[in-house]
């Protein structure tokens, strides 16, 4: 009969197995449950790649156990052939199977890279459902801020912060940029990750096929507020989307240049914001780093430089208003002064925490100290 301690140990060992399903019940594998056609194709690509690789992994794992069992020292029927050195059949199997898998993965990767190119306009809304010839995509301009997302609907004249609503079965063309840091626009149920980079404009073509709500994230670490830099992705039917647009247009404020200057400033856990109107050209100002009034836009500076150099940008001289490289001014405010350029009064003082502490030397003040004997 087992002792009480043994029974208690068995119960404690089985407890994690009972709790584990309860913990996993709250998980939502959004990548494996897409609501958009692009994410659906990416999910299938993942499943195909994993399945093809398992064709090698599973047999190897099974054969490892089989060989260990068959050729164990206690097996009286094992065969030992010290003269064996080569098998053409075995060599063909060992090399042909991985080669065929690599060929299959390479072919699928090459085709999917072109078919799922984010800059490529959509050719279908869903499997077997092509995009209608007269379908007009919904344009959405995405600006990654610290630490929030700004969405501008230029065709509708509205904007939101940390909320992206899209009508289902309507092609969407995203224009993506960032004001200060490299971010990643990531909506797992919609499509893959697309970089949002300062002074650059990325593009993503996607579509939602099912109504519902999910979350979008920044997939690139950008500092203290990164973990809360998320937005709500809402897929709604056509009539519900029209009502949502009407609600946004009923907001009290509009998105002006002065409002964008305030949004650019770093802030955390920003609630959803609606803007009933949008000043023209704000997205282009974000791309060209001229949000703050009075700062020249990069496109204007480059055009002026090309004109000054006779149309050859390689011989252009930087404009005094916007020097290149390390001398360039920040997006907002003035450029901070480096520590080497600051005077002692500007840098201030602080305790020297790196100064080595001199050990207490034994000697005449402590003749009975035991460390004196260690000096001999």
ChimeraX attribute file (.defattr): number of C-alpha atoms within 10 A of each C-alpha:
attribute: neighborCount
match mode: 1-to-1
recipient: residues
	/A:1	4
	/A:2	6
	/A:3	7
	/A:4	8
	/A:5	8
	/A:6	11
	/A:7	11
	/A:8	10
	/A:9	11
	/A:10	10
	/A:11	10
	/A:12	11
	/A:13	11
	/A:14	10
	/A:15	11
	/A:16	12
	/A:17	10
	/A:18	10
	/A:19	10
	/A:20	10
	/A:21	10
	/A:22	11
	/A:23	10
	/A:24	9
	/A:25	8
	/A:26	8
	/A:27	8
	/A:28	9
	/A:29	10
	/A:30	15
	/A:31	18
	/A:32	16
	/A:33	13
	/A:34	22
	/A:35	24
	/A:36	24
	/A:37	23
	/A:38	26
	/A:39	25
	/A:40	21
	/A:41	18
	/A:42	18
	/A:43	19
	/A:44	13
	/A:45	16
	/A:46	13
	/A:47	13
	/A:48	15
	/A:49	16
	/A:50	12
	/A:51	12
	/A:52	16
	/A:53	15
	/A:54	12
	/A:55	13
	/A:56	14
	/A:57	12
	/A:58	11
	/A:59	10
	/A:60	12
	/A:61	10
	/A:62	10
	/A:63	11
	/A:64	11
	/A:65	10
	/A:66	12
	/A:67	10
	/A:68	10
	/A:69	13
	/A:70	14
	/A:71	14
	/A:72	12
	/A:73	10
	/A:74	9
	/A:75	10
	/A:76	9
	/A:77	10
	/A:78	12
	/A:79	9
	/A:80	8
	/A:81	7
	/A:82	6
	/A:83	6
	/A:84	7
	/A:85	6
	/A:86	8
	/A:87	8
	/A:88	8
	/A:89	8
	/A:90	10
	/A:91	10
	/A:92	10
	/A:93	11
	/A:94	12
	/A:95	10
	/A:96	12
	/A:97	12
	/A:98	15
	/A:99	12
	/A:100	12
	/A:101	16
	/A:102	14
	/A:103	11
	/A:104	14
	/A:105	16
	/A:106	12
	/A:107	12
	/A:108	14
	/A:109	14
	/A:110	10
	/A:111	11
	/A:112	14
	/A:113	11
	/A:114	11
	/A:115	15
	/A:116	20
	/A:117	15
	/A:118	21
	/A:119	15
	/A:120	14
	/A:121	18
	/A:122	22
	/A:123	13
	/A:124	17
	/A:125	21
	/A:126	17
	/A:127	9
	/A:128	7
	/A:129	10
	/A:130	11
	/A:131	18
	/A:132	11
	/A:133	7
	/A:134	6
	/A:135	9
	/A:136	12
	/A:137	17
	/A:138	18
	/A:139	17
	/A:140	22
	/A:141	20
	/A:142	26
	/A:143	27
	/A:144	27
	/A:145	24
	/A:146	22
	/A:147	25
	/A:148	27
	/A:149	26
	/A:150	24
	/A:151	24
	/A:152	26
	/A:153	19
	/A:154	19
	/A:155	9
	/A:156	15
	/A:157	18
	/A:158	22
	/A:159	26
	/A:160	20
	/A:161	22
	/A:162	23
	/A:163	21
	/A:164	23
	/A:165	17
	/A:166	22
	/A:167	22
	/A:168	22
	/A:169	23
	/A:170	20
	/A:171	24
	/A:172	21
	/A:173	22
	/A:174	23
	/A:175	21
	/A:176	25
	/A:177	30
	/A:178	28
	/A:179	26
	/A:180	20
	/A:181	17
	/A:182	19
	/A:183	27
	/A:184	22
	/A:185	26
	/A:186	21
	/A:187	25
	/A:188	21
	/A:189	26
	/A:190	26
	/A:191	27
	/A:192	19
	/A:193	18
	/A:194	19
	/A:195	21
	/A:196	28
	/A:197	20
	/A:198	20
	/A:199	17
	/A:200	15
	/A:201	21
	/A:202	16
	/A:203	20
	/A:204	23
	/A:205	22
	/A:206	27
	/A:207	28
	/A:208	27
	/A:209	21
	/A:210	18
	/A:211	16
	/A:212	13
	/A:213	14
	/A:214	16
	/A:215	18
	/A:216	20
	/A:217	23
	/A:218	26
	/A:219	19
	/A:220	17
	/A:221	14
	/A:222	17
	/A:223	10
	/A:224	13
	/A:225	15
	/A:226	19
	/A:227	16
	/A:228	14
	/A:229	24
	/A:230	22
	/A:231	24
	/A:232	17
	/A:233	20
	/A:234	19
	/A:235	25
	/A:236	21
	/A:237	16
	/A:238	14
	/A:239	10
	/A:240	14
	/A:241	17
	/A:242	13
	/A:243	11
	/A:244	15
	/A:245	19
	/A:246	13
	/A:247	12
	/A:248	20
	/A:249	19
	/A:250	13
	/A:251	14
	/A:252	10
	/A:253	15
	/A:254	17
	/A:255	21
	/A:256	14
	/A:257	18
	/A:258	11
	/A:259	11
	/A:260	17
	/A:261	14
	/A:262	12
	/A:263	19
	/A:264	22
	/A:265	12
	/A:266	12
	/A:267	15
	/A:268	14
	/A:269	14
	/A:270	16
	/A:271	11
	/A:272	15
	/A:273	14
	/A:274	23
	/A:275	20
	/A:276	20
	/A:277	22
	/A:278	19
	/A:279	14
	/A:280	13
	/A:281	10
	/A:282	20
	/A:283	24
	/A:284	17
	/A:285	19
	/A:286	25
	/A:287	22
	/A:288	21
	/A:289	23
	/A:290	20
	/A:291	23
	/A:292	20
	/A:293	10
	/A:294	8
	/A:295	15
	/A:296	17
	/A:297	19
	/A:298	16
	/A:299	16
	/A:300	11
	/A:301	18
	/A:302	17
	/A:303	14
	/A:304	18
	/A:305	20
	/A:306	18
	/A:307	13
	/A:308	16
	/A:309	14
	/A:310	11
	/A:311	13
	/A:312	11
	/A:313	15
	/A:314	9
	/A:315	12
	/A:316	17
	/A:317	15
	/A:318	15
	/A:319	14
	/A:320	9
	/A:321	13
	/A:322	17
	/A:323	13
	/A:324	12
	/A:325	7
	/A:326	6
	/A:327	9
	/A:328	12
	/A:329	17
	/A:330	15
	/A:331	19
	/A:332	18
	/A:333	8
	/A:334	8
	/A:335	11
	/A:336	8
	/A:337	8
	/A:338	8
	/A:339	10
	/A:340	8
	/A:341	9
	/A:342	11
	/A:343	9
	/A:344	10
	/A:345	7
	/A:346	9
	/A:347	12
	/A:348	8
	/A:349	8
	/A:350	6
	/A:351	6
	/A:352	7
	/A:353	7
	/A:354	6
	/A:355	7
	/A:356	7
	/A:357	7
	/A:358	6
	/A:359	6
	/A:360	6
	/A:361	10
	/A:362	15
	/A:363	12
	/A:364	9
	/A:365	8
	/A:366	11
	/A:367	11
	/A:368	11
	/A:369	12
	/A:370	10
	/A:371	13
	/A:372	14
	/A:373	10
	/A:374	7
	/A:375	8
	/A:376	5
